Amino acid sequence: MASPRQLDRRLHAWVGGLPTTPADRWLRRISTAANHGRLWLLIAAVLGARKGPLRRGAIRGVGSMLFSSAVVNVVLKRVFGRVRPDFENLRTDRKLRRSPVTLSFPSGHSSSAAAFATGVAMESPLAGAAVVPLALGVGYSRVHVGVHYPGDVVAGLAVGTAVAAATQHWWRVRPRDPARVRDTAEAPALPGGAGLVVAVNPRSGPDDYDPAADIRRILPRAEVLEMTEDAGVADLLGEAASSGRAKALGVAGGDGSVAAAAAVAIEHGLPLAVIAAGTLNHFARDVGLETPHDTAEAVVSGQAVKVDVADVNGTPFLNTSSIGAYPEMVRRRDHLSGRLGKWLALTVAVAQTLRRQSPVELVVNGRPLSVWIIFVGNCLYTPRGLSPAWRPRLEDGLLDVQYLRADLRFGRTRAVLATLLGVSEHTGSYGHFTATEVTVESRSGLRQVAYDGEMGDRSAEFLFSKRAPLTVYCARTG
């Protein structure tokens, strides 16, 4: 019975004996195009031009490719030491201009192709489905041009796929389903948006996008008001609610604008229509409102949900609040993530922020803590650690408290290394708990609180709690 290596050689010889076809030229070209990952970097540049899943897929794909290439070329090839197939009997029309001189097992081209394709597919299955055939074509081309055995390619594809899948450890794929919420029938159906008053922040979102014009087009009977320097979201919606002409309130802007609108909606007992028009749209994405059309459909049909609202010293917030270095860390992470990827950007942001940050001495629910950062989320956030990104539920009744301790030896270094390795939640420098009410007393003087991307007042005492739920128009419920 033939050994696996003998079968591998026989299959390689069989491929080498296939008749000449026009495909030979294209397979040679595709094999060469993938040298040093050039083909995948080009595709990543195209995908990265679009925000959202395509850009995240490009970043994850390139990161996976680079790591997979290092694993294969620096470690595995040296461990297995398999030499290349004999090129002497290879037909001239199949030979590459420059034959590789490195070891053969596993195939580096195949591992890079699989890593990139898998990374893209994890974020955008449709884009991944388009890239996978090309990745398989690159893998096969390495056998067709004679530089690899089939076993080399299969092993390379397996390594690349495994490396891309392992990126979940550092950067979790965001769920495509909205967070779990409570259904409600308390929101009126507003045909064409009649009775809806929308405050628009024209400075939020892309420079070339006018949310006011878009809202007027999809909800022609809604009253659309634009913010000015003299009238913010709270002013515009507060006047509309007090006058009685609003059956529901709406807001188009970032998370800070949404939080301001939510405060008015809660005060007047009105449902809120959230239109995703900001840069990140954390709350809108969590509740399943990806586009303005999602909100418009819910407003017209009267579909709505109830979500939790948190509160810090009387000011409501929908996403997160923090004391210490967290707002600066997030700002730096978001600024760097387009170039470095989210995981590496977070590591750099932590290092840059903690280098300039002084510890904050706090008493949290009666427990003394020395921290760099304390984060309070409205409902439980995941993944745990320094980069919480989404919430499985928006109605769990909990406050999610996470903090980075500053009372440990080499605390800064440990925090940066834990972030780099993706194990911050498992280290002693990281702490967390959940509660329905949290009291924070500062022993480091007055501290400024941040919530939903906005900066609040300075104080030495903070009370975090839950308040009455908010009714939000939402076509998709969890």
KEDOKE-246324 format. One record per residue (C-alpha): x, z, y; residue in one letter. Coordinates in pm, 1 decimal, decimal comma. Layout:
% residues N
<<X Z Y> "A">
...
***
This chain:
% residues 478
<<0,0 0,0 0,0> "M">
<<140,2 -101,4 339,5> "A">
<<233,5 173,0 588,4> "S">
<<78,3 186,3 937,0> "P">
<<400,1 45,7 1085,8> "R">
<<400,1 -246,6 841,2> "Q">
<<35,5 -322,2 923,3> "L">
<<122,8 -301,8 1291,5> "D">
<<399,7 -559,9 1250,0> "R">
<<176,4 -790,0 1043,8> "R">
<<-97,8 -780,7 1304,4> "L">
<<159,8 -848,2 1577,5> "H">
<<287,3 -1149,8 1379,3> "A">
<<-69,2 -1275,2 1326,7> "W">
<<-138,1 -1262,9 1702,4> "V">
<<193,0 -1440,3 1760,7> "G">
<<84,0 -1720,6 1528,0> "G">
<<-240,4 -1798,3 1707,7> "L">
<<-262,2 -2158,8 1831,9> "P">
<<-179,3 -2254,6 2188,0> "T">
<<-474,2 -2243,4 2431,1> "T">
<<-520,3 -2242,6 2812,3> "P">
<<-573,1 -1865,6 2782,4> "A">
<<-199,0 -1820,7 2718,0> "D">
<<-117,2 -1888,3 3082,7> "R">
<<-380,4 -1642,5 3211,7> "W">
<<-284,3 -1369,4 2970,1> "L">
<<78,0 -1401,9 3080,8> "R">
<<-30,7 -1381,9 3444,7> "R">
<<-253,1 -1080,0 3394,9> "I">
<<24,9 -902,2 3206,8> "S">
<<266,5 -966,7 3493,4> "T">
<<10,2 -872,8 3760,8> "A">
<<-16,7 -524,7 3609,2> "A">
<<357,0 -457,1 3646,8> "N">
<<415,0 -126,6 3831,3> "H">
<<36,7 -84,8 3863,7> "G">
<<9,9 -355,3 4131,7> "R">
<<-317,0 -494,4 3994,5> "L">
<<-481,5 -150,9 3994,0> "W">
<<-353,3 -60,8 4339,3> "L">
<<-506,3 -381,3 4475,4> "L">
<<-842,4 -305,9 4313,7> "I">
<<-821,8 53,7 4441,2> "A">
<<-769,9 -74,5 4796,1> "A">
<<-1086,9 -284,5 4767,3> "V">
<<-1291,2 0,2 4618,7> "L">
<<-1153,0 250,7 4869,7> "G">
<<-1296,3 52,2 5158,5> "A">
<<-1639,4 193,6 5069,2> "R">
<<-1714,6 563,6 5106,5> "K">
<<-1876,6 760,7 4830,6> "G">
<<-1837,8 707,2 4453,8> "P">
<<-1629,0 390,9 4490,4> "L">
<<-1369,3 560,3 4709,3> "R">
<<-1365,8 870,7 4490,0> "R">
<<-1327,5 645,9 4186,2> "G">
<<-1033,6 464,3 4345,8> "A">
<<-860,5 793,0 4425,4> "I">
<<-923,3 938,1 4080,7> "R">
<<-816,5 612,6 3914,8> "G">
<<-487,5 585,0 4103,9> "V">
<<-407,8 953,0 4051,0> "G">
<<-480,5 923,1 3678,9> "S">
<<-269,9 608,7 3655,8> "M">
<<33,5 769,3 3821,7> "L">
<<17,0 1079,2 3603,1> "F">
<<-38,8 875,5 3286,3> "S">
<<255,7 651,3 3369,8> "S">
<<480,4 955,3 3409,7> "A">
<<364,8 1105,0 3078,9> "V">
<<425,6 779,6 2891,1> "V">
<<752,2 664,8 3047,9> "N">
<<924,3 998,5 3103,4> "V">
<<807,2 1187,3 2794,5> "V">
<<638,8 997,2 2513,4> "L">
<<859,8 688,4 2497,3> "K">
<<1167,2 907,3 2471,6> "R">
<<1007,1 1122,6 2203,9> "V">
<<903,4 833,6 1976,6> "F">
<<1188,9 595,7 2059,4> "G">
<<1028,8 282,1 1914,4> "R">
<<1207,2 -40,2 2007,5> "V">
<<1034,9 -354,9 2129,1> "R">
<<928,8 -632,0 1890,1> "P">
<<1179,7 -909,5 1818,9> "D">
<<1144,3 -1176,9 2089,0> "F">
<<1351,8 -1442,3 1907,1> "E">
<<1057,8 -1598,4 1722,0> "N">
<<818,6 -1576,9 2017,7> "L">
<<698,7 -1913,5 2145,3> "R">
<<852,6 -2012,0 2478,9> "T">
<<514,2 -2073,4 2644,8> "D">
<<422,5 -1707,5 2584,4> "R">
<<744,6 -1542,2 2695,3> "K">
<<756,9 -1348,4 3019,9> "L">
<<1017,6 -1449,7 3275,3> "R">
<<1169,7 -1105,5 3246,3> "R">
<<1142,2 -934,5 2911,1> "S">
<<1113,3 -553,3 2934,6> "P">
<<1410,1 -352,6 2809,0> "V">
<<1244,4 -10,1 2786,0> "T">
<<1113,2 149,5 2466,7> "L">
<<783,9 30,6 2321,9> "S">
<<559,0 321,2 2218,7> "F">
<<314,0 385,7 2379,3> "P">
<<244,3 90,3 2607,9> "S">
<<280,6 192,4 2971,2> "G">
<<72,0 -99,9 3093,7> "H">
<<-211,1 -2,3 2858,2> "S">
<<-202,1 364,7 2952,3> "S">
<<-212,4 282,6 3324,6> "S">
<<-498,7 36,4 3271,6> "A">
<<-704,7 283,7 3071,1> "A">
<<-633,4 571,0 3310,7> "A">
<<-740,0 368,8 3613,5> "F">
<<-1052,5 225,5 3450,1> "A">
<<-1161,0 564,6 3314,9> "T">
<<-1103,4 733,6 3650,4> "G">
<<-1317,3 474,2 3828,0> "V">
<<-1589,7 495,8 3562,1> "A">
<<-1608,2 875,3 3591,8> "M">
<<-1710,8 844,4 3956,2> "E">
<<-1893,7 509,8 3947,0> "S">
<<-2011,0 391,9 3601,7> "P">
<<-2111,0 50,9 3739,1> "L">
<<-1768,6 -14,9 3893,4> "A">
<<-1604,9 122,1 3579,5> "G">
<<-1801,7 -122,0 3364,4> "A">
<<-1657,8 -404,8 3574,6> "A">
<<-1300,5 -275,9 3549,0> "V">
<<-1292,7 -184,9 3176,7> "V">
<<-1285,6 -546,8 3045,6> "P">
<<-991,7 -619,0 3273,9> "L">
<<-812,1 -307,3 3147,2> "A">
<<-867,5 -414,9 2786,0> "L">
<<-744,7 -762,0 2878,6> "G">
<<-421,8 -616,0 3016,0> "V">
<<-377,0 -415,3 2696,8> "G">
<<-427,8 -717,6 2471,9> "Y">
<<-204,7 -934,7 2690,4> "S">
<<91,3 -710,8 2608,8> "R">
<<53,4 -801,3 2240,8> "V">
<<-17,4 -1167,3 2317,4> "H">
<<303,5 -1209,8 2515,7> "V">
<<492,8 -1033,6 2238,4> "G">
<<629,0 -727,8 2419,5> "V">
<<421,7 -466,2 2232,6> "H">
<<285,5 -398,4 1888,2> "Y">
<<-92,6 -345,3 1867,6> "P">
<<-31,6 21,3 1785,0> "G">
<<157,7 62,6 2110,5> "D">
<<-142,5 -66,3 2302,0> "V">
<<-397,4 146,6 2116,0> "V">
<<-185,4 457,3 2175,8> "A">
<<-141,7 368,8 2543,3> "G">
<<-515,4 321,9 2590,2> "L">
<<-580,4 658,4 2424,7> "A">
<<-325,9 840,4 2641,8> "V">
<<-455,8 686,9 2964,4> "G">
<<-815,7 769,5 2880,1> "T">
<<-725,9 1129,9 2790,7> "A">
<<-526,6 1179,9 3111,7> "V">
<<-812,8 1051,3 3327,9> "A">
<<-1063,0 1272,0 3145,6> "A">
<<-833,3 1571,4 3199,5> "A">
<<-856,2 1530,8 3578,2> "T">
<<-1185,5 1717,6 3547,5> "Q">
<<-972,9 2032,1 3523,7> "H">
<<-854,2 1988,1 3883,9> "W">
<<-1129,2 1776,4 4037,1> "W">
<<-1473,5 1799,9 3882,8> "R">
<<-1698,4 1496,7 3895,2> "V">
<<-1993,1 1568,7 4118,1> "R">
<<-2324,8 1568,4 3924,2> "P">
<<-2552,5 1275,7 4001,5> "R">
<<-2868,5 1483,2 3964,4> "D">
<<-2985,3 1690,0 4263,9> "P">
<<-2973,1 2068,7 4252,1> "A">
<<-3258,6 2260,5 4096,7> "R">
<<-3526,7 2355,8 4351,4> "V">
<<-3880,1 2497,6 4366,5> "R">
<<-4164,8 2247,3 4397,4> "D">
<<-4418,9 2301,6 4671,5> "T">
<<-4730,5 2129,4 4805,3> "A">
<<-4705,2 2277,5 5155,7> "E">
<<-4577,7 1966,4 5334,7> "A">
<<-4826,6 1713,8 5477,7> "P">
<<-4805,2 1343,9 5397,7> "A">
<<-4719,6 1158,0 5718,6> "L">
<<-4791,4 781,7 5692,7> "P">
<<-4528,7 595,3 5889,7> "G">
<<-4391,8 933,0 6001,4> "G">
<<-4693,0 1014,6 6222,3> "A">
<<-4658,9 1375,3 6339,4> "G">
<<-4287,3 1394,3 6257,8> "L">
<<-4050,3 1479,4 6544,8> "V">
<<-3687,5 1394,8 6465,9> "V">
<<-3382,5 1515,6 6658,1> "A">
<<-3087,4 1279,8 6624,5> "V">
<<-2723,6 1367,6 6679,4> "N">
<<-2576,0 1030,1 6787,0> "P">
<<-2218,2 1160,4 6750,2> "R">
<<-2247,4 1227,5 6377,5> "S">
<<-2158,3 984,4 6103,2> "G">
<<-1979,6 646,8 6134,3> "P">
<<-1916,4 508,4 6483,0> "D">
<<-2087,5 177,5 6399,1> "D">
<<-2411,6 336,6 6273,1> "Y">
<<-2710,4 415,0 6495,1> "D">
<<-2933,7 659,8 6305,7> "P">
<<-3202,5 656,2 6577,0> "A">
<<-3264,1 282,3 6537,7> "A">
<<-3269,3 315,9 6158,8> "D">
<<-3526,4 598,9 6172,1> "I">
<<-3750,8 409,4 6412,6> "R">
<<-3743,9 114,7 6173,0> "R">
<<-3829,6 302,3 5851,8> "I">
<<-4061,9 561,5 6015,7> "L">
<<-4215,3 366,2 6306,3> "P">
<<-4474,1 631,8 6398,4> "R">
<<-4225,4 920,1 6417,5> "A">
<<-4114,0 1059,6 6753,1> "E">
<<-3735,3 1018,0 6770,4> "V">
<<-3538,9 1227,5 7022,3> "L">
<<-3164,6 1197,5 7081,6> "E">
<<-2941,1 1491,6 7165,1> "M">
<<-2773,3 1511,2 7501,7> "T">
<<-2522,0 1749,3 7655,8> "E">
<<-2813,7 1942,4 7809,1> "D">
<<-3048,5 1937,8 7508,9> "A">
<<-2932,3 2009,9 7155,8> "G">
<<-3117,4 1997,8 6825,1> "V">
<<-3268,4 2345,0 6867,7> "A">
<<-3388,4 2264,8 7222,1> "D">
<<-3553,2 1934,7 7127,8> "L">
<<-3725,3 2059,0 6814,5> "L">
<<-3814,3 2396,5 6963,5> "G">
<<-4006,1 2230,7 7248,5> "E">
<<-4184,1 1993,5 7007,0> "A">
<<-4286,0 2278,6 6776,6> "A">
<<-4402,6 2502,1 7060,8> "S">
<<-4615,6 2227,1 7213,3> "S">
<<-4805,1 2182,9 6885,6> "G">
<<-4748,6 1807,4 6862,8> "R">
<<-4521,8 1832,7 6558,4> "A">
<<-4668,8 1854,0 6207,9> "K">
<<-4313,9 1850,1 6071,4> "A">
<<-3961,1 1852,8 6210,8> "L">
<<-3677,8 1619,1 6124,1> "G">
<<-3305,7 1604,8 6187,3> "V">
<<-3045,8 1330,6 6154,1> "A">
<<-2691,2 1458,8 6173,7> "G">
<<-2426,3 1665,4 6002,5> "G">
<<-2463,0 2003,5 5836,5> "D">
<<-2436,8 2190,8 6166,7> "G">
<<-2727,9 1993,9 6309,9> "S">
<<-2928,7 2050,8 5990,8> "V">
<<-2869,6 2427,3 6012,0> "A">
<<-2988,5 2432,4 6373,7> "A">
<<-3302,0 2238,1 6282,3> "A">
<<-3368,3 2466,6 5985,8> "A">
<<-3366,6 2770,3 6214,3> "A">
<<-3642,1 2612,9 6428,2> "V">
<<-3842,8 2502,8 6124,5> "A">
<<-3832,4 2854,5 5978,4> "I">
<<-3930,2 3013,1 6309,5> "E">
<<-4238,3 2790,4 6347,0> "H">
<<-4331,1 2764,4 5978,1> "G">
<<-4291,2 2384,7 5965,4> "L">
<<-4144,9 2164,5 5691,5> "P">
<<-3812,7 1993,7 5759,8> "L">
<<-3713,0 1632,0 5693,2> "A">
<<-3336,1 1602,5 5652,4> "V">
<<-3195,7 1253,9 5712,2> "I">
<<-2843,6 1198,7 5582,7> "A">
<<-2660,5 1071,8 5891,3> "A">
<<-2350,6 1291,8 5904,3> "G">
<<-2003,2 1250,8 5760,8> "T">
<<-2030,5 1476,1 5454,5> "L">
<<-2402,8 1562,2 5431,3> "N">
<<-2347,0 1854,5 5194,6> "H">
<<-2701,0 1990,6 5208,7> "F">
<<-2869,8 1649,9 5194,1> "A">
<<-2664,8 1552,9 4890,4> "R">
<<-2734,5 1879,5 4710,7> "D">
<<-3108,5 1835,5 4757,2> "V">
<<-3090,4 1470,4 4643,6> "G">
<<-3133,2 1291,6 4977,1> "L">
<<-2862,1 1027,7 4961,0> "E">
<<-3006,0 780,5 5214,4> "T">
<<-3255,5 780,9 5505,3> "P">
<<-3493,1 584,2 5280,5> "H">
<<-3504,8 877,8 5034,9> "D">
<<-3627,6 1102,4 5314,7> "T">
<<-3872,2 843,5 5447,0> "A">
<<-4037,0 806,4 5105,6> "E">
<<-4079,1 1183,1 5076,4> "A">
<<-4226,6 1214,2 5427,5> "V">
<<-4479,7 937,6 5366,4> "V">
<<-4586,2 1078,5 5027,5> "S">
<<-4573,5 1447,4 5126,6> "G">
<<-4337,4 1549,1 4847,0> "Q">
<<-4140,8 1863,2 4928,4> "A">
<<-3947,9 2153,6 4777,6> "V">
<<-3856,8 2506,9 4877,2> "K">
<<-3491,3 2604,0 4908,1> "V">
<<-3307,8 2928,1 4977,5> "D">
<<-3187,3 3009,3 5326,7> "V">
<<-2906,2 3255,9 5392,9> "A">
<<-2844,4 3452,0 5709,7> "D">
<<-2543,4 3600,4 5889,1> "V">
<<-2619,6 3847,3 6169,7> "N">
<<-2955,6 3683,6 6229,6> "G">
<<-2834,5 3320,8 6222,6> "T">
<<-2957,3 3114,4 5926,0> "P">
<<-2730,0 2883,3 5730,3> "F">
<<-2798,1 2648,1 5440,8> "L">
<<-2454,4 2590,4 5287,1> "N">
<<-2164,5 2825,7 5351,2> "T">
<<-2031,3 3086,9 5588,5> "S">
<<-1679,1 3224,5 5607,1> "S">
<<-1436,8 3457,3 5782,7> "I">
<<-1065,5 3391,8 5797,7> "G">
<<-879,6 3070,4 5723,3> "A">
<<-1145,6 2885,7 5522,7> "Y">
<<-1279,4 2656,2 5802,1> "P">
<<-925,5 2543,9 5890,5> "E">
<<-840,8 2487,7 5523,7> "M">
<<-1148,9 2270,0 5471,8> "V">
<<-1076,9 2072,1 5789,6> "R">
<<-722,3 1997,5 5675,2> "R">
<<-837,2 1914,7 5320,3> "R">
<<-1097,6 1664,9 5440,8> "D">
<<-844,6 1506,3 5678,3> "H">
<<-590,3 1455,1 5399,0> "L">
<<-815,8 1373,1 5103,7> "S">
<<-844,7 1002,8 5185,7> "G">
<<-466,9 962,3 5151,3> "R">
<<-375,8 1221,0 4890,2> "L">
<<-686,3 1270,4 4678,8> "G">
<<-896,1 1584,2 4686,7> "K">
<<-683,2 1799,9 4454,2> "W">
<<-345,7 1733,1 4619,0> "L">
<<-504,7 1742,8 4965,8> "A">
<<-644,0 2088,4 4888,3> "L">
<<-300,5 2211,3 4777,9> "T">
<<-135,4 2085,6 5097,4> "V">
<<-419,5 2227,8 5308,9> "A">
<<-383,0 2571,7 5148,9> "V">
<<-5,5 2569,5 5207,8> "A">
<<-36,6 2457,2 5570,6> "Q">
<<-315,5 2701,8 5652,6> "T">
<<-170,4 3011,2 5486,6> "L">
<<170,5 2949,5 5645,5> "R">
<<18,6 3023,1 5987,4> "R">
<<-253,9 3265,0 5882,4> "Q">
<<-237,0 3644,1 5904,9> "S">
<<-424,4 3857,4 5648,4> "P">
<<-764,0 3994,8 5745,7> "V">
<<-841,4 4357,6 5658,6> "E">
<<-1206,1 4392,2 5558,2> "L">
<<-1446,1 4632,6 5392,5> "V">
<<-1683,2 4425,7 5178,9> "V">
<<-1986,0 4608,9 5037,9> "N">
<<-1789,6 4932,3 5077,0> "G">
<<-1473,8 4798,6 4908,7> "R">
<<-1152,6 4762,2 5116,0> "P">
<<-1002,7 4413,9 5082,7> "L">
<<-702,3 4241,6 5237,2> "S">
<<-781,1 3869,1 5230,1> "V">
<<-667,3 3534,2 5360,3> "W">
<<-1012,2 3381,5 5319,2> "I">
<<-1361,2 3505,5 5239,5> "I">
<<-1634,4 3255,3 5163,2> "F">
<<-2007,8 3327,8 5135,0> "V">
<<-2223,6 3056,3 4982,9> "G">
<<-2599,7 3018,1 4997,3> "N">
<<-2656,9 3012,8 4617,9> "C">
<<-2386,8 2990,1 4352,2> "L">
<<-2125,7 2719,6 4409,9> "Y">
<<-1921,9 2530,5 4151,5> "T">
<<-1645,7 2470,7 4055,6> "P">
<<-1512,5 2819,6 4107,1> "R">
<<-1191,9 2862,8 4305,2> "G">
<<-1081,2 2741,5 4645,7> "L">
<<-1272,4 2414,3 4642,7> "S">
<<-1639,3 2488,3 4568,2> "P">
<<-1821,2 2159,0 4609,1> "A">
<<-2183,6 2174,3 4497,6> "W">
<<-2464,2 2396,8 4373,8> "R">
<<-2653,1 2356,7 4046,3> "P">
<<-2945,9 2543,5 4204,4> "R">
<<-3082,1 2593,5 4554,2> "L">
<<-3324,9 2870,7 4463,7> "E">
<<-3126,8 3134,5 4270,8> "D">
<<-3168,6 3409,1 4535,8> "G">
<<-2793,8 3483,5 4536,4> "L">
<<-2507,1 3493,0 4782,4> "L">
<<-2184,2 3360,3 4631,8> "D">
<<-1884,3 3558,9 4759,9> "V">
<<-1534,5 3423,2 4689,5> "Q">
<<-1209,7 3540,0 4845,6> "Y">
<<-833,8 3496,3 4830,3> "L">
<<-645,1 3825,6 4819,9> "R">
<<-355,0 3888,6 5058,3> "A">
<<-236,1 4222,5 4916,8> "D">
<<-24,5 4077,6 4633,3> "L">
<<349,7 4014,4 4631,1> "R">
<<426,6 3648,1 4702,5> "F">
<<54,5 3605,8 4770,6> "G">
<<93,6 3280,6 4965,2> "R">
<<317,8 3122,1 4702,8> "T">
<<91,3 3229,1 4419,9> "R">
<<-213,2 3088,1 4595,2> "A">
<<-48,2 2748,3 4653,6> "V">
<<84,5 2724,1 4295,8> "L">
<<-251,5 2826,8 4148,8> "A">
<<-422,9 2558,4 4356,1> "T">
<<-168,4 2295,5 4249,3> "L">
<<-218,7 2381,1 3881,1> "L">
<<-595,1 2404,7 3915,9> "G">
<<-611,8 2764,2 3791,5> "V">
<<-690,6 2956,9 4111,3> "S">
<<-1009,5 3102,4 3965,8> "E">
<<-814,5 3250,8 3672,9> "H">
<<-547,2 3428,5 3877,7> "T">
<<-540,1 3781,6 4014,0> "G">
<<-516,4 3650,0 4369,4> "S">
<<-872,5 3514,1 4352,5> "Y">
<<-1185,9 3731,4 4348,1> "G">
<<-1557,7 3664,3 4342,2> "H">
<<-1895,8 3827,3 4295,3> "F">
<<-2261,9 3755,2 4364,1> "T">
<<-2512,6 3970,4 4553,2> "A">
<<-2839,7 3950,0 4741,7> "T">
<<-2691,0 4122,6 5046,9> "E">
<<-2331,5 4151,3 5164,9> "V">
<<-2192,0 4373,3 5441,5> "T">
<<-1851,3 4296,0 5589,3> "V">
<<-1666,7 4527,3 5828,5> "E">
<<-1349,2 4403,3 5995,7> "S">
<<-1057,1 4643,0 6036,1> "R">
<<-856,9 4368,3 6205,3> "S">
<<-1059,3 4366,3 6524,3> "G">
<<-1319,1 4111,7 6622,7> "L">
<<-1336,7 3810,9 6390,0> "R">
<<-1517,1 3481,5 6430,9> "Q">
<<-1764,2 3372,5 6165,7> "V">
<<-1816,4 3008,4 6069,3> "A">
<<-2127,5 2862,6 5909,1> "Y">
<<-2222,1 2508,6 5807,6> "D">
<<-1932,5 2358,6 6002,0> "G">
<<-2010,5 2545,9 6323,6> "E">
<<-1833,3 2844,1 6478,3> "M">
<<-2038,8 3157,8 6545,3> "G">
<<-1990,1 3470,3 6752,3> "D">
<<-1701,9 3714,1 6716,5> "R">
<<-1789,3 4053,8 6573,7> "S">
<<-1645,7 4344,4 6375,9> "A">
<<-1951,3 4377,2 6150,6> "E">
<<-2137,7 4111,5 5956,5> "F">
<<-2452,1 4126,6 5745,8> "L">
<<-2518,6 3841,9 5505,1> "F">
<<-2863,1 3825,4 5345,7> "S">
<<-3139,9 3593,9 5231,4> "K">
<<-3444,9 3514,0 5438,5> "R">
<<-3773,8 3333,3 5369,8> "A">
<<-3729,9 2996,8 5193,2> "P">
<<-3740,5 2666,3 5378,7> "L">
<<-3976,0 2378,7 5294,1> "T">
<<-3783,4 2050,0 5282,0> "V">
<<-3918,0 1700,0 5222,8> "Y">
<<-3759,3 1572,6 4904,4> "C">
<<-3869,5 1287,6 4677,8> "A">
<<-3660,5 1404,2 4381,4> "R">
<<-3700,9 1754,4 4247,7> "T">
<<-3478,3 1942,1 4003,9> "G">
***
